[in-house]
Amino acid sequence: MSVIYVLLAISITVAIIFFIAFVFSVKSGQYDDTYTPSVRMLFEDEVVKDKDKSNLNKKEIKQTKSTNQ
């Protein structure tokens, strides 16, 4: 039974060490993305439809259909 306590203590210690190493690497900038901003201008811009204009166009189409009938 004492082996379980020893293994539990060792596993918690290892977990704390990994957590401290992770926090240190994040604070030191290890995971900062320095490549993407430099090539972002090479990518095509996505076409974003304006919701207000599309709703306005739908309303106009409905109105023209109702007046044509």
Gaussian input, Z-matrix of N, CA and C with variables (Angstrom, degrees):
# hf/3-21g

backbone

0 1
 N
 C     1     B1
 C     2     B2     1     A1
 N     3     B3     2     A2     1     D1
 C     4     B4     3     A3     2     D2
 C     5     B5     4     A4     3     D3
 N     6     B6     5     A5     4     D4
 C     7     B7     6     A6     5     D5
 C     8     B8     7     A7     6     D6
 N     9     B9     8     A8     7     D7
 C    10    B10     9     A9     8     D8
 C    11    B11    10    A10     9     D9
 N    12    B12    11    A11    10    D10
 C    13    B13    12    A12    11    D11
 C    14    B14    13    A13    12    D12
 N    15    B15    14    A14    13    D13
 C    16    B16    15    A15    14    D14
 C    17    B17    16    A16    15    D15
 N    18    B18    17    A17    16    D16
 C    19    B19    18    A18    17    D17
 C    20    B20    19    A19    18    D18
 N    21    B21    20    A20    19    D19
 C    22    B22    21    A21    20    D20
 C    23    B23    22    A22    21    D21
 N    24    B24    23    A23    22    D22
 C    25    B25    24    A24    23    D23
 C    26    B26    25    A25    24    D24
 N    27    B27    26    A26    25    D25
 C    28    B28    27    A27    26    D26
 C    29    B29    28    A28    27    D27
 N    30    B30    29    A29    28    D28
 C    31    B31    30    A30    29    D29
 C    32    B32    31    A31    30    D30
 N    33    B33    32    A32    31    D31
 C    34    B34    33    A33    32    D32
 C    35    B35    34    A34    33    D33
 N    36    B36    35    A35    34    D34
 C    37    B37    36    A36    35    D35
 C    38    B38    37    A37    36    D36
 N    39    B39    38    A38    37    D37
 C    40    B40    39    A39    38    D38
 C    41    B41    40    A40    39    D39
 N    42    B42    41    A41    40    D40
 C    43    B43    42    A42    41    D41
 C    44    B44    43    A43    42    D42
 N    45    B45    44    A44    43    D43
 C    46    B46    45    A45    44    D44
 C    47    B47    46    A46    45    D45
 N    48    B48    47    A47    46    D46
 C    49    B49    48    A48    47    D47
 C    50    B50    49    A49    48    D48
 N    51    B51    50    A50    49    D49
 C    52    B52    51    A51    50    D50
 C    53    B53    52    A52    51    D51
 N    54    B54    53    A53    52    D52
 C    55    B55    54    A54    53    D53
 C    56    B56    55    A55    54    D54
 N    57    B57    56    A56    55    D55
 C    58    B58    57    A57    56    D56
 C    59    B59    58    A58    57    D57
 N    60    B60    59    A59    58    D58
 C    61    B61    60    A60    59    D59
 C    62    B62    61    A61    60    D60
 N    63    B63    62    A62    61    D61
 C    64    B64    63    A63    62    D62
 C    65    B65    64    A64    63    D63
 N    66    B66    65    A65    64    D64
 C    67    B67    66    A66    65    D65
 C    68    B68    67    A67    66    D66
 N    69    B69    68    A68    67    D67
 C    70    B70    69    A69    68    D68
 C    71    B71    70    A70    69    D69
 N    72    B72    71    A71    70    D70
 C    73    B73    72    A72    71    D71
 C    74    B74    73    A73    72    D72
 N    75    B75    74    A74    73    D73
 C    76    B76    75    A75    74    D74
 C    77    B77    76    A76    75    D75
 N    78    B78    77    A77    76    D76
 C    79    B79    78    A78    77    D77
 C    80    B80    79    A79    78    D78
 N    81    B81    80    A80    79    D79
 C    82    B82    81    A81    80    D80
 C    83    B83    82    A82    81    D81
 N    84    B84    83    A83    82    D82
 C    85    B85    84    A84    83    D83
 C    86    B86    85    A85    84    D84
 N    87    B87    86    A86    85    D85
 C    88    B88    87    A87    86    D86
 C    89    B89    88    A88    87    D87
 N    90    B90    89    A89    88    D88
 C    91    B91    90    A90    89    D89
 C    92    B92    91    A91    90    D90
 N    93    B93    92    A92    91    D91
 C    94    B94    93    A93    92    D92
 C    95    B95    94    A94    93    D93
 N    96    B96    95    A95    94    D94
 C    97    B97    96    A96    95    D95
 C    98    B98    97    A97    96    D96
 N    99    B99    98    A98    97    D97
 C   100   B100    99    A99    98    D98
 C   101   B101   100   A100    99    D99
 N   102   B102   101   A101   100   D100
 C   103   B103   102   A102   101   D101
 C   104   B104   103   A103   102   D102
 N   105   B105   104   A104   103   D103
 C   106   B106   105   A105   104   D104
 C   107   B107   106   A106   105   D105
 N   108   B108   107   A107   106   D106
 C   109   B109   108   A108   107   D107
 C   110   B110   109   A109   108   D108
 N   111   B111   110   A110   109   D109
 C   112   B112   111   A111   110   D110
 C   113   B113   112   A112   111   D111
 N   114   B114   113   A113   112   D112
 C   115   B115   114   A114   113   D113
 C   116   B116   115   A115   114   D114
 N   117   B117   116   A116   115   D115
 C   118   B118   117   A117   116   D116
 C   119   B119   118   A118   117   D117
 N   120   B120   119   A119   118   D118
 C   121   B121   120   A120   119   D119
 C   122   B122   121   A121   120   D120
 N   123   B123   122   A122   121   D121
 C   124   B124   123   A123   122   D122
 C   125   B125   124   A124   123   D123
 N   126   B126   125   A125   124   D124
 C   127   B127   126   A126   125   D125
 C   128   B128   127   A127   126   D126
 N   129   B129   128   A128   127   D127
 C   130   B130   129   A129   128   D128
 C   131   B131   130   A130   129   D129
 N   132   B132   131   A131   130   D130
 C   133   B133   132   A132   131   D131
 C   134   B134   133   A133   132   D132
 N   135   B135   134   A134   133   D133
 C   136   B136   135   A135   134   D134
 C   137   B137   136   A136   135   D135
 N   138   B138   137   A137   136   D136
 C   139   B139   138   A138   137   D137
 C   140   B140   139   A139   138   D138
 N   141   B141   140   A140   139   D139
 C   142   B142   141   A141   140   D140
 C   143   B143   142   A142   141   D141
 N   144   B144   143   A143   142   D142
 C   145   B145   144   A144   143   D143
 C   146   B146   145   A145   144   D144
 N   147   B147   146   A146   145   D145
 C   148   B148   147   A147   146   D146
 C   149   B149   148   A148   147   D147
 N   150   B150   149   A149   148   D148
 C   151   B151   150   A150   149   D149
 C   152   B152   151   A151   150   D150
 N   153   B153   152   A152   151   D151
 C   154   B154   153   A153   152   D152
 C   155   B155   154   A154   153   D153
 N   156   B156   155   A155   154   D154
 C   157   B157   156   A156   155   D155
 C   158   B158   157   A157   156   D156
 N   159   B159   158   A158   157   D157
 C   160   B160   159   A159   158   D158
 C   161   B161   160   A160   159   D159
 N   162   B162   161   A161   160   D160
 C   163   B163   162   A162   161   D161
 C   164   B164   163   A163   162   D162
 N   165   B165   164   A164   163   D163
 C   166   B166   165   A165   164   D164
 C   167   B167   166   A166   165   D165
 N   168   B168   167   A167   166   D166
 C   169   B169   168   A168   167   D167
 C   170   B170   169   A169   168   D168
 N   171   B171   170   A170   169   D169
 C   172   B172   171   A171   170   D170
 C   173   B173   172   A172   171   D171
 N   174   B174   173   A173   172   D172
 C   175   B175   174   A174   173   D173
 C   176   B176   175   A175   174   D174
 N   177   B177   176   A176   175   D175
 C   178   B178   177   A177   176   D176
 C   179   B179   178   A178   177   D177
 N   180   B180   179   A179   178   D178
 C   181   B181   180   A180   179   D179
 C   182   B182   181   A181   180   D180
 N   183   B183   182   A182   181   D181
 C   184   B184   183   A183   182   D182
 C   185   B185   184   A184   183   D183
 N   186   B186   185   A185   184   D184
 C   187   B187   186   A186   185   D185
 C   188   B188   187   A187   186   D186
 N   189   B189   188   A188   187   D187
 C   190   B190   189   A189   188   D188
 C   191   B191   190   A190   189   D189
 N   192   B192   191   A191   190   D190
 C   193   B193   192   A192   191   D191
 C   194   B194   193   A193   192   D192
 N   195   B195   194   A194   193   D193
 C   196   B196   195   A195   194   D194
 C   197   B197   196   A196   195   D195
 N   198   B198   197   A197   196   D196
 C   199   B199   198   A198   197   D197
 C   200   B200   199   A199   198   D198
 N   201   B201   200   A200   199   D199
 C   202   B202   201   A201   200   D200
 C   203   B203   202   A202   201   D201
 N   204   B204   203   A203   202   D202
 C   205   B205   204   A204   203   D203
 C   206   B206   205   A205   204   D204

   B1=1.4453
   B2=1.5252
   B3=1.2889
   B4=1.4663
   B5=1.5324
   B6=1.3321
   B7=1.4600
   B8=1.5350
   B9=1.3290
   B10=1.4658
   B11=1.5243
   B12=1.3128
   B13=1.4670
   B14=1.5309
   B15=1.3100
   B16=1.4659
   B17=1.5310
   B18=1.3283
   B19=1.4629
   B20=1.5306
   B21=1.3042
   B22=1.4593
   B23=1.5267
   B24=1.2996
   B25=1.4676
   B26=1.5296
   B27=1.3194
   B28=1.4661
   B29=1.5261
   B30=1.3329
   B31=1.4668
   B32=1.5315
   B33=1.3213
   B34=1.4735
   B35=1.5199
   B36=1.3174
   B37=1.4678
   B38=1.5253
   B39=1.3055
   B40=1.4670
   B41=1.5323
   B42=1.3232
   B43=1.4664
   B44=1.5242
   B45=1.3143
   B46=1.4676
   B47=1.5197
   B48=1.3279
   B49=1.4712
   B50=1.5243
   B51=1.3410
   B52=1.4617
   B53=1.5280
   B54=1.3192
   B55=1.4601
   B56=1.5246
   B57=1.3192
   B58=1.4651
   B59=1.5284
   B60=1.3283
   B61=1.4688
   B62=1.5223
   B63=1.3372
   B64=1.4610
   B65=1.5223
   B66=1.3331
   B67=1.4705
   B68=1.5239
   B69=1.3104
   B70=1.4681
   B71=1.5322
   B72=1.3227
   B73=1.4675
   B74=1.5310
   B75=1.3250
   B76=1.4643
   B77=1.5204
   B78=1.3133
   B79=1.4701
   B80=1.5259
   B81=1.3154
   B82=1.4654
   B83=1.5277
   B84=1.3538
   B85=1.4538
   B86=1.5125
   B87=1.3002
   B88=1.4567
   B89=1.5240
   B90=1.3280
   B91=1.4586
   B92=1.5263
   B93=1.3259
   B94=1.4568
   B95=1.5247
   B96=1.3192
   B97=1.4638
   B98=1.5243
   B99=1.3174
   B100=1.4610
   B101=1.5234
   B102=1.3199
   B103=1.4636
   B104=1.5256
   B105=1.3164
   B106=1.4591
   B107=1.5293
   B108=1.3333
   B109=1.4637
   B110=1.5347
   B111=1.3081
   B112=1.4625
   B113=1.5247
   B114=1.3179
   B115=1.4708
   B116=1.5228
   B117=1.3298
   B118=1.4570
   B119=1.5222
   B120=1.3236
   B121=1.4655
   B122=1.5344
   B123=1.3101
   B124=1.4553
   B125=1.5182
   B126=1.3401
   B127=1.4586
   B128=1.5189
   B129=1.3268
   B130=1.4607
   B131=1.5233
   B132=1.3329
   B133=1.4562
   B134=1.5157
   B135=1.3140
   B136=1.4526
   B137=1.5256
   B138=1.3146
   B139=1.4514
   B140=1.5190
   B141=1.3307
   B142=1.4567
   B143=1.5203
   B144=1.3262
   B145=1.4547
   B146=1.5177
   B147=1.3073
   B148=1.4486
   B149=1.5279
   B150=1.3263
   B151=1.4518
   B152=1.5229
   B153=1.3242
   B154=1.4624
   B155=1.5258
   B156=1.3094
   B157=1.4647
   B158=1.5193
   B159=1.3247
   B160=1.4568
   B161=1.5272
   B162=1.3240
   B163=1.4625
   B164=1.5158
   B165=1.3271
   B166=1.4507
   B167=1.5195
   B168=1.3237
   B169=1.4612
   B170=1.5222
   B171=1.3255
   B172=1.4545
   B173=1.5267
   B174=1.3365
   B175=1.4595
   B176=1.5242
   B177=1.3190
   B178=1.4611
   B179=1.5274
   B180=1.3268
   B181=1.4716
   B182=1.5401
   B183=1.3274
   B184=1.4566
   B185=1.5261
   B186=1.3444
   B187=1.4625
   B188=1.5287
   B189=1.3171
   B190=1.4693
   B191=1.5063
   B192=1.3182
   B193=1.4651
   B194=1.5214
   B195=1.3349
   B196=1.4620
   B197=1.5240
   B198=1.3219
   B199=1.4731
   B200=1.5059
   B201=1.3224
   B202=1.4667
   B203=1.5186
   B204=1.2865
   B205=1.4646
   B206=1.4561
   A1=111.20
   A2=117.42
   A3=120.34
   A4=110.95
   A5=117.33
   A6=120.99
   A7=110.00
   A8=116.89
   A9=120.48
   A10=110.58
   A11=116.91
   A12=120.08
   A13=111.39
   A14=116.57
   A15=120.21
   A16=110.32
   A17=116.56
   A18=120.17
   A19=111.45
   A20=116.76
   A21=120.77
   A22=110.63
   A23=117.28
   A24=121.41
   A25=111.07
   A26=116.60
   A27=120.44
   A28=110.84
   A29=117.27
   A30=119.70
   A31=111.57
   A32=117.11
   A33=119.45
   A34=110.26
   A35=117.56
   A36=120.93
   A37=111.14
   A38=117.17
   A39=120.89
   A40=110.52
   A41=117.61
   A42=121.13
   A43=110.85
   A44=117.34
   A45=121.16
   A46=110.44
   A47=117.59
   A48=120.89
   A49=110.57
   A50=117.41
   A51=120.40
   A52=111.31
   A53=117.67
   A54=120.70
   A55=110.68
   A56=117.44
   A57=121.01
   A58=110.35
   A59=117.31
   A60=120.30
   A61=110.80
   A62=117.65
   A63=121.21
   A64=111.45
   A65=116.86
   A66=120.44
   A67=109.95
   A68=117.58
   A69=120.74
   A70=111.01
   A71=117.68
   A72=119.48
   A73=111.50
   A74=117.90
   A75=120.10
   A76=110.12
   A77=117.45
   A78=120.78
   A79=112.09
   A80=117.69
   A81=119.71
   A82=112.16
   A83=117.88
   A84=120.44
   A85=114.75
   A86=117.71
   A87=121.47
   A88=112.31
   A89=117.09
   A90=120.82
   A91=113.04
   A92=118.62
   A93=121.31
   A94=109.91
   A95=114.84
   A96=120.40
   A97=108.54
   A98=117.00
   A99=120.79
   A100=112.07
   A101=117.51
   A102=120.25
   A103=112.52
   A104=118.27
   A105=121.69
   A106=113.37
   A107=121.15
   A108=118.61
   A109=113.47
   A110=117.67
   A111=119.53
   A112=112.77
   A113=118.11
   A114=120.54
   A115=112.79
   A116=117.69
   A117=120.63
   A118=111.60
   A119=117.89
   A120=120.24
   A121=111.68
   A122=118.25
   A123=120.57
   A124=112.85
   A125=116.94
   A126=120.53
   A127=110.35
   A128=115.89
   A129=121.13
   A130=109.47
   A131=115.22
   A132=119.28
   A133=109.43
   A134=115.83
   A135=120.18
   A136=109.11
   A137=115.35
   A138=120.07
   A139=107.75
   A140=115.24
   A141=120.68
   A142=107.76
   A143=115.36
   A144=119.56
   A145=109.11
   A146=114.79
   A147=120.39
   A148=108.33
   A149=117.35
   A150=121.22
   A151=111.73
   A152=116.83
   A153=119.54
   A154=111.37
   A155=116.57
   A156=119.96
   A157=110.97
   A158=117.04
   A159=118.95
   A160=110.53
   A161=117.55
   A162=120.14
   A163=111.03
   A164=117.56
   A165=121.80
   A166=110.20
   A167=117.32
   A168=121.30
   A169=110.82
   A170=118.03
   A171=120.94
   A172=110.35
   A173=116.27
   A174=119.92
   A175=110.58
   A176=116.83
   A177=120.62
   A178=110.61
   A179=116.40
   A180=120.10
   A181=109.22
   A182=117.18
   A183=120.25
   A184=111.06
   A185=115.82
   A186=119.67
   A187=110.39
   A188=117.16
   A189=119.45
   A190=110.17
   A191=118.12
   A192=120.60
   A193=110.87
   A194=116.33
   A195=119.25
   A196=111.27
   A197=118.80
   A198=121.05
   A199=111.37
   A200=118.27
   A201=122.40
   A202=111.19
   A203=119.03
   A204=121.07
   A205=110.19
   D1=-31.03
   D2=-179.20
   D3=-70.51
   D4=-23.18
   D5=178.41
   D6=-65.24
   D7=-36.10
   D8=178.66
   D9=-62.88
   D10=-41.82
   D11=178.64
   D12=-64.95
   D13=-39.32
   D14=178.39
   D15=-65.39
   D16=-45.98
   D17=179.49
   D18=-64.71
   D19=-37.70
   D20=177.97
   D21=-64.67
   D22=-43.18
   D23=178.60
   D24=-64.63
   D25=-41.08
   D26=178.92
   D27=-65.91
   D28=-42.70
   D29=-178.38
   D30=-67.61
   D31=-38.20
   D32=176.86
   D33=-66.33
   D34=-39.68
   D35=178.01
   D36=-62.90
   D37=-44.24
   D38=178.61
   D39=-64.33
   D40=-40.98
   D41=178.94
   D42=-62.75
   D43=-41.77
   D44=178.67
   D45=-65.07
   D46=-40.08
   D47=178.68
   D48=-63.28
   D49=-43.88
   D50=178.45
   D51=-65.19
   D52=-37.85
   D53=178.81
   D54=-65.27
   D55=-43.07
   D56=178.40
   D57=-64.07
   D58=-40.52
   D59=178.04
   D60=-64.57
   D61=-38.77
   D62=178.06
   D63=-64.71
   D64=-47.07
   D65=179.68
   D66=-61.99
   D67=-41.57
   D68=179.25
   D69=-63.72
   D70=-41.29
   D71=-178.71
   D72=-69.86
   D73=-34.04
   D74=177.18
   D75=-68.29
   D76=-42.99
   D77=-179.63
   D78=-68.25
   D79=-28.46
   D80=-179.17
   D81=-85.49
   D82=-2.26
   D83=175.71
   D84=89.78
   D85=19.02
   D86=-178.31
   D87=-62.31
   D88=-32.95
   D89=-175.40
   D90=-101.39
   D91=11.70
   D92=177.46
   D93=-69.69
   D94=138.95
   D95=-179.75
   D96=-93.85
   D97=106.77
   D98=-179.63
   D99=-100.46
   D100=-10.48
   D101=-176.36
   D102=-87.75
   D103=-44.61
   D104=-173.35
   D105=-60.40
   D106=-45.02
   D107=-179.93
   D108=-60.00
   D109=-30.12
   D110=-178.01
   D111=-74.85
   D112=-24.27
   D113=-179.95
   D114=-108.86
   D115=4.42
   D116=-177.62
   D117=-62.86
   D118=-32.46
   D119=-179.12
   D120=-70.33
   D121=-14.49
   D122=179.40
   D123=-84.53
   D124=-15.66
   D125=-178.40
   D126=-82.37
   D127=150.99
   D128=176.20
   D129=-73.58
   D130=142.21
   D131=175.06
   D132=-76.25
   D133=141.31
   D134=177.69
   D135=-81.31
   D136=141.73
   D137=178.16
   D138=-82.77
   D139=120.74
   D140=-179.57
   D141=-109.51
   D142=122.24
   D143=179.77
   D144=-80.25
   D145=137.67
   D146=177.84
   D147=-79.40
   D148=123.21
   D149=-175.80
   D150=-65.05
   D151=-37.32
   D152=-178.97
   D153=-64.87
   D154=-41.23
   D155=-179.97
   D156=-68.09
   D157=-39.39
   D158=-179.23
   D159=-68.44
   D160=-38.11
   D161=176.64
   D162=-67.13
   D163=-37.86
   D164=178.68
   D165=-65.18
   D166=-41.67
   D167=178.60
   D168=-64.27
   D169=-39.24
   D170=178.90
   D171=-64.23
   D172=-40.26
   D173=179.43
   D174=-65.59
   D175=-40.68
   D176=179.47
   D177=-64.07
   D178=-39.78
   D179=-179.39
   D180=-66.22
   D181=-41.29
   D182=178.85
   D183=-63.82
   D184=-38.97
   D185=-179.37
   D186=-67.70
   D187=-40.68
   D188=-179.22
   D189=-68.88
   D190=-35.43
   D191=178.03
   D192=-66.48
   D193=-40.34
   D194=-178.38
   D195=-71.99
   D196=-32.31
   D197=178.90
   D198=-77.47
   D199=-27.88
   D200=-179.97
   D201=-75.28
   D202=-23.26
   D203=-176.23
   D204=-83.18

